[in-house]
Amino acid sequence: MHWTQRAALCALPILFWTGGMTAQTATLPQPKTIPASEQTTEQDWWQNAVIYEIYPRSFQDSNNDGIGDLNGITSRLDYLQELGVDAIWLTPIYPSPQVDFGYDISDYRAIDPQYGTMADFERLVREAKKRNIRILMDMVMNHTSDQHEWFLQSRSSRTNPYRNWYVWRDGKGETTTGEGAPPNNWQSLFGHSAWQWDEKTRQYYYHKFYVQQPDLNWHNPAVHTAFRDIIRFWLDKGVGGFRFDAITTLYEDSELRDEGVVHDAHGNVVINAYGDPQLDGSRTDNLPELHTVVAEMRSVCDEFNSTHFPGTRIMIGETYLPNITELGKMYGSHNKPEFQLPMDTQIGFINKLDVEEFRLRINEAERQLHGHTPLLVFTNHDNPRLDLRYGDGVHNTEIARVISTILFATRGASLFYYGDEIGMKTTPPMRKEDVKDPIGITGWPKEKGRDGERTPMQWNATANAGFSDGKPWLPVPPTYTQVNVADEERNPNSLLNWYKALIALKKTNSAFAHGNNVMLDTANTKVLSWLRQTPSGRQVVISANFTPEPQTVNLTHGATLHSTHATTLLKSPGGLNPSTLDVVHLAPFGVYIGEVK
């Protein structure tokens, strides 16, 4: 739920498996013999994991009320298993007034009735486990709903025991008859002052996000204790870990100093989509104290072993950070580990097809994270889908193949958003009166909100795309008749079958699973090429054309290859099998993947 990045935006895939299988073959390829040192265990499953984000409201509706639910997700587990998913990250399913569609939580130990019951959740966990899929919960620790019992108590009086669970301050120049000015210039990421006056207790409370999402006070030890217990509660339910929302905003400057105002190259104040001066975030984001909390919660997760689910319980961080050095800090140290998988938004949110920039960022992840596992992510429920951020309107499917190749064929874990695998498009509302997301209502028309990337999953070409027999909470985009799972499963040229093929390689080829990244043909500004190489010497070359024109590349530049010949593993529709790796022809936005002989 972080907006740093959002604010900056406004043919047959032929597989040459053993036995000549194609992407449509039901039986997935079996891996070659992999040295024991390179095999994935239950303890390190996350290092090569494929993680799928589900926005529950929009995935599958089982009771025809127009809102997706837990039983709907359970009904689609076979699809996710066939896709190759290791874990599902669920955006919040806790009871909530739904001001921010679940990120305003009123009870951390229950299920919102619109999504189902605790029994439905427990069934989802059991059924997912049968398919070797883990369920990851969204853990929101920065704030609660203003309807949470903690806050209702906190705002009831200045002497209530929960008063110090939130951030309360006097106004500037407050009098007996006037509230005074807010304590400082801090802003909500959803527009305007981050301070809300409370008339009853005559103080302001701080909210980094919506007015209805008061920030918790992490200087209070009781807050730490409460969340340790909440995490244990869900681990006892058998979840495989957590994604920690807005984690970098836990702490604010205790002296309440103003933040700096951002100026452009001409010295003018930068104005954001809400009409406010853009602030630099220096007093409210990524303060050093947050690392203590992350390490603390990691220690709780590490208490749990195989009682419910074998293997490591993982922690994913929502970590929009300015550089690779700050990202590296999120892993913690050997003695105080933090996230196994902080999100590497350095790569996924470049937001333009720039070969040199991608090469730089992938190299940084390879060389400057001290051996830690990167988590690549290009899309989520808070940002426009790939079509608006990378597409050109003509080659969107081909560009999606390029992006997915980077996602799955570079070293690390991979996180993607429901519908990416079929090429769902961003479909924002056309009129303000149709907007559901409050930030779109506040920021219209410069900020249309997040409805466009949250539309219902497109399962088939029947009414409402197979999502619901009721009226969907958001309109189903008209593209569903051509872009849907059922049609793409039947089409060997589809993006969905491309995803399946890439994920199968990630799971069955040890170079994909464990090999280091080594850049090839590094002077090329139109094609990104790299080598995946394992300690045992297995080599796979990958090349992706970033342009709408055919390109020819030499993949023997940049590393010592065993040979200048390769067995083709996967290539874009219309692509050619190269006779030698020093002359590889790529179609417009074409991809080639081959194993060096």
N, C-alpha and C positions, 0 to 999 in steps of 0.2 A: 504494500500500500504506500510505497514511496514515490514521490513525484518529481524527483530531480531529473530523471531521464525524460519523462513525459513532457515536461515543460520545454524541453529542447526540440521537440518534434513538431510541432503543430503541423508413344513409340515403344517399343519393347525393351525393357531393361534386361539384357541378356546376361544370365549368370552361368559361369563355367565352373559349376561345382563338380566334385567327384561324382561320376555317374551321369554327368550332363544334365543335372536338374535345372529347372527354370524357376522364376519367382512364383509361378503358379503351382509348383509341386507341393503337395500337402505336407510331405515329410521334409523337415528342415535338414540341412546338411550336417553331417557329423564332423566334429573337429579332428584334425590330425593329432598325432601324439604330441602332447604339450609337456615340457619338462615340469616336474613337480614344483619348482621354484616359480613358475609362471601360471600355475593353476589358481583359479579363484576359489576361496574358501568362504564358509559362512561368516567368518569374522571380517573378511575384506570384500564382501559382496558389493558394497557401495562404491568401490573404486572404479568399477566399470558398469555402474548401474544405469538403467534406462528408467527415468522417472516421468510420470505423466500427471500433469496438473488437471484436476477436474473442478469446474465451477458447478457445484451440485445443483443449483437452480436451473442450469441450462443443459444438463447432460442427458437425463432420461426421466420422464414423468411416468410413474407406475399407477397413480390413482386418478389421473385425468383432471387434476385441479389446475393444470397449466404451469406448475412449478416442479422442477426436477427433484428427486428424492433419493434416499439411501437404497430402497428396494429397486429403484430404477438402475442405480449403479451396479448393484448385485446382478441384475439381469444381463448386464453387458460385460461381465468378467471374462467370459470365454473369448469375446472379441479382443479384449486387452491382453489376454494370455497369448492369443495367436499373433498379436502385434509384437509381442516380445517384451512387455512391460514388467519391470521388477518391483516397482513401488508406485502407489497412487498418493499424490498429495491432494488432500481435500481442503479447499478453502473453508472458512469456519461454518460449522454445523451446530453450534451451540445456540441456546435460546438468545434471542436478540430482538429489539424493536425494529431491526432492519433499516435503520437510517442509512447505514453504510453497508447494507446487504450482508450482515453477519460480522463485520469487523467492529461492531459496537456490541460487546458481549454483556449480557445481564446475568449469566450463570455459566461458570466454566466446567461444571460437572454434570451436564445434562445435554439432551438433544432437542433442538427446536422442533416442535410438533409438525411444522410444515415439511420437514425432512424425514420424519418418522419417529421411532421410539428407540430407547436404548437397546431393546431386544433386536430391532432392525440393524442397529449399528453392530452389535455383537455377531449377528448372522453375517454381515458383510465381512467382518474380520475373519470369521471362520472360513467362509467360502473363498475369500481371497487367498488365505493361507493354503488351502487345498491346491491352488494354482501357483503356489510359490510367489505370490504377490503380497507385498507389505502395504499396510495402510499408514500414512503419515498425516498427523493432525497439524492444523495451523495453530500456533501458539502466539497469542496477542498479549504481550506484557507491557506495552507502552501505555495503554489506556484501557478503560472499560466503557461500557455504556453509562450514561447518566441515570439509567434505571437499575443499575446494579445495586444490590443491597449495601455494598461498601460505600458507594457514593451517596445514596439516600441518607445513610447515617452521617456521612462526612459533612453534608450540607445542612444537616438538621440544626447544628449549633457549633459554635467555635470550641466548645468544651467536649464535644463528643469524642470518644476514644478513636474513631476512624478519621477524625479531622486531618491528622497528619499522614493519612494514606494518599492524599492528593496534594497538589501544589496550589496553595492559597496565598495571596498577597494583598496588602492594602493598595489602594489606588494612590496615584500621585496627586497631592493637593486635596485629598478627600476631606470633606467637612461633614457636619451633622446633617446637612440637607443635600449634599451633592456627593456623587460617587468619585469624583476626581478622574484623572486620566489613567489609562492602563499603566501598569508598573514599568513597562518599557516598550520598545518598538517591535517585539517579536510578532511574527505573523503565522497564521495557520497555513498549512500547505494547501488548504482548500479555499483560501481567500480571506483577506482582511485580518484584523487583530487576533492574536492567539489568546487573548484574555477576555473572559466573560464575567460580567458583573452579576453577583448574587445579592439581591436586595435583602433577603431575610437575614443573612449573616454579615452583610455589608463588607464583602471582600470579593476580589477577582479570583477565579480559578483559571488555570492554564490548560489549553487544549491545542496540541500540535496539529490535530486534524479537525474534525467537525466540532461544533459547539457541544454536541451531544456525546462527545468522546473525551471526557476529562482525563488528563495525564496522571498516572500514578507517580507517587513520590518514592523513588528508589533509594533515597537516603534513609528511608525507614526500614529497619530490619524485619518488621512484621510483614512487609510486602514480599521480601525474599522468602520467608517461611511459607507464605501462602502459595506462592508459585512452585516451590519445591514439592509441596503436597499435591498440587494440581497435576504436575507432571507425573508424579508417582501414580495418581489415580488412573490416568490414561495408559500408562505403561502396564499397569495391572490388568487393563482391558485387552492387552495384547498388541497394542500399536507398535509399529516398527520404528517410530521416531517422530520428529517434529520439524516443521518449517517455522522459523521464528520471524514474525512479521515486524517490520519497521524497527528492527533491533538497534539500529544506530541512533535512534532518537530517545533512548531510555533516560538519559541524563541531560540536564540543562545547567548552564552556568549558575552556580549557587549565589553569585553576587548580582545576578540579574542585569548584567551589562548589556547595552544595546548591541545588536548585530550590525555589521558593516553593510552599507548600501552599495550595490553593484553598479558600475558605470561602464558604458561602452567605450570604444576606442577614441571617441570624440569628447569624452568626458561627460556625456549625458547620462542621467539616471535611467537604468533599464526598467521598464514597466512590464509587469507580467500580465497574464491573460485576465486577471481579476481587477486590473487597474491599479495595483499596488506597486510600490517600488520593490524591485527584486533585492532580497537580502542574501548575505553570503553564507548563512547557516553556521557560522563559527561558534555560536554560543548554545546551539540547540541540537547539533548533529555530530556524531562520531567523537564524543568526548571520551577520554581514556578510561573513565570509571566503568564503562559498559563491559570491558573485558573481564572484570571481576565477576560480573553477573553471568556472563556466558560460560566461564569456567565453572562456576558454581552449578549451573544447570547441567553442564556436561557431566559433572561428577555424579549427579542424580541418575542420568541416563545410563552411566557406566555401572551403576549398581545392579542393573537388570541383565541377566544373561539369557539362557534358553528356556526359562520357565514356561513362556507362552510361544515363543518363536525363536528358532535357533539363529545365532548370529548377532552382530552388532546393532544396537539401536542408534540411529543416526540423527544428527542435528544439521539442518540446512539453515543458512542465514540469508535473509533478504538484505544484501549488502551492496547498495549503490555507493561506490566509493570513488575518489578522484584519481587514484593511481594504483599500480600493482603493489607498491610498498604497503599502502594501507590495507589492501586485500590480504596480503601475506600475514599481517598481524592477527587476522580473524581466525587463523588456525591455532593460535596459542603457542605454547611451548611444550616441550616433552614432559615437563613436570606439571604444567597446567594447560592441558589441551582444551581447545574451545570447539569451534565447528569442524566437523569432518569435511563439510561441503558448503563453504560460503559461496554464494552465487558470483560467478565471474562475469559481471556485466561489462567489463572492459572490452570483451570480444563481442558479445551478443548485441550490444546497443551502440555499435559504431554508426549504424543507421544509414550507411551508404556502401556501395560495392567498390571498395578501395583496396586493391591488392596489397599495396605497401602497408596500409594501416592494419589489415588483418594479419599480415606476416609479422609485423612488429608485435601485435598483441598476443598472438599465439606463441611467439618466441619468449615473450615476457612470462607467460604462464608456464612455459617449459623450464625456463632457466632461473626465475626469480621467486618461485614459491617454495624453494628449499625441498623439492621432492614431494610436496603435498599434491593431492589430487584436485585438479580443477573441476568445477561444475559449470559447464557451459549452458547458457540459457539465452534464447533469442526472443521469446514471447511469454506473455502472462496476461492475467485478467485486468491489468492496469494500463496496458499500452496497446496501441493499434497493432493489428496483426501484420504479418510479413508483407502483404500486398502494398500497404501504405508506406511502410518504412524501407522496403528494399525493391519492390516491384516497379516495372516500367509500364504496366498496363497492357503490354503485348506479350511479354515472355514470363509472366508471373509464375507459371508452373515450372518452367525451366530454371528460373531463379530460385524457386523453393527447393529444387533438387540440389542446387549449389549450396544453399544455406544448410540444408539437412546433411549434406556430406561433411561440411565443417563440424556440425553438431555431433555427428556419430563417428567420424573417422579421425578426429584428433584425440589425443590422450585425455582420459578423464571420464567422469560421469556426465550424463546428458539429461537435461530437463526440457520437456516441451509441453505445449498447451493443447487441450482437447481441440480437435478440428484441424490442427496444423497438418496432420497426416493426409488430409483430403484436400487441403488448399482452401479452407474457409476464408472468406474475405471480411474485412472490416465493413460493417454496415451501420453507420451512425444514423440517428434520427434526422429527418428532414425538417421537422418543425419543433420549436421549443416546447410546445404543449405535449409532444410525444416523449419527451425526455424523462427517464426514470431516475437516472443518477443525479444526485444533488449537485455535484460539481458542474454538471452540464447546465443545470438550471441557473447556478450562480454565474458561470463563466460564458454563457451563450452570447454571441455566436463564435467567439474566438476559441472557447473551450466547449466542445459539444458533449463532454462526459465520456464515460467508458461503456455505454450501452453497445456501441458498435462492435466491440470485441467480445461481448458476452451473449451473443444471440444463441438460440438453441442449436444443439448438435444436429447435423444433417445426416440422418441415418438412411433414408431412402426417398423416393420420389412421390410417396403418398402424401396425403394432407398433413400439413405441419411437419413434414420431413420425418415422420415416424417418431417424433419427440413426444407428442401428447395427442390424445383425442379431445382434450379441452382446449381452451384458448390460451396459447403460450403467454407467459408473463412478458416476454419481449417478442416482437414479430419475427417470424422465420424469414430470412432473406430470400428474395426470389431466385437466387442462384441454386437453391436446393434441388431443383429438377435436373440440373446437370452435374452438380457437385454434391455427391452423397456417398456414403459407405457402400451401399449395395451395388451401385453402378461401378464404382472403382474396384471393388473386389473382383468383378467380372472382366475388367479391362486390364490386360497385361501391361499396357503402357501407362497406367495410372500412377499418380503420385503416391497413393496408398501402397501399391506394390513396391514402389521404390523404397519407401520407408521400411517396409517389411524386409526387403533384401539387405538394406544397410544395417538394420538391427541384427539380422541373422549373422552378418559378417562380424559385427561387434561381439556377438556371443560365441562364435565358433572359430574365429581366426585369432590366434594368439598375438599376432602383430597388431591387430585392431584392439585387442583386449589389454595388452600390456606394453606394446612397443612405444619407444620414445618418438617424439616428433623431430624430424630433421628437415629443414627447408631445402628445396631444390630449385634450380633455375632462378636464383634470387635477384637477378637483374631485370626480370620480366615484370612489367607493370600491368599486364593484361590478364595473366593467368597465375593462379596460386597453386603451387605444387609442393608436395612434401612426401617424406618417407616415414613409414612406421617400421621400426626395427626392434626386435627383441634381443635380450642378452644371448639367446641361443642362436641368433643369426638370421631368423626369419625376416624377410623384407617384403613390404607392400608399398607400392607407389600410388599416390593419389594426385590427380590434376584436375582443376576446376577453372573453366573459362569464365571470366567476369564480364565479358563483352557480348554484344549481339552479333559479332562477326566471327567467322571461323578463325581458329588460331592453330598454329603449329608450334610445339614445344619440344625441347630437349631435356629429358628427365635424368640424364647422366651427369648433369652439372650440380655440384653441391654435396655429393656424398659418394663413397665408394660402394658401388653396387656389385653383387655377385656376378651379374651378367647384364648384357644389354637387351635381354629378352625376358618377356613376362607372360604368364598365363592370365588372361583377362578374367577378373572376378565380377566386375559390374561396369556397365557403361550406359551413357544416356541413349535414348532412342536415336537411331540414325548414325550413331558413332561407329568408328572403324576399329578393328583389332590391329594394333600396330605390329609391324614386322620387327621393329627394333625400337628401343626406348629413346634413342636419340632423335627420332622423328615420330612424334605422336600428334595426330590430327584431332582437333576438338571442334565439335559443332558449336553454333552460337549458344552460350551459356551451357556448354557441354561438360560432362564429367567422365573421366576415365579412372578406373581402379584396377591395378594388376599386381599379381604376386611375382616377384623376381625369381627366375628359374635358377 
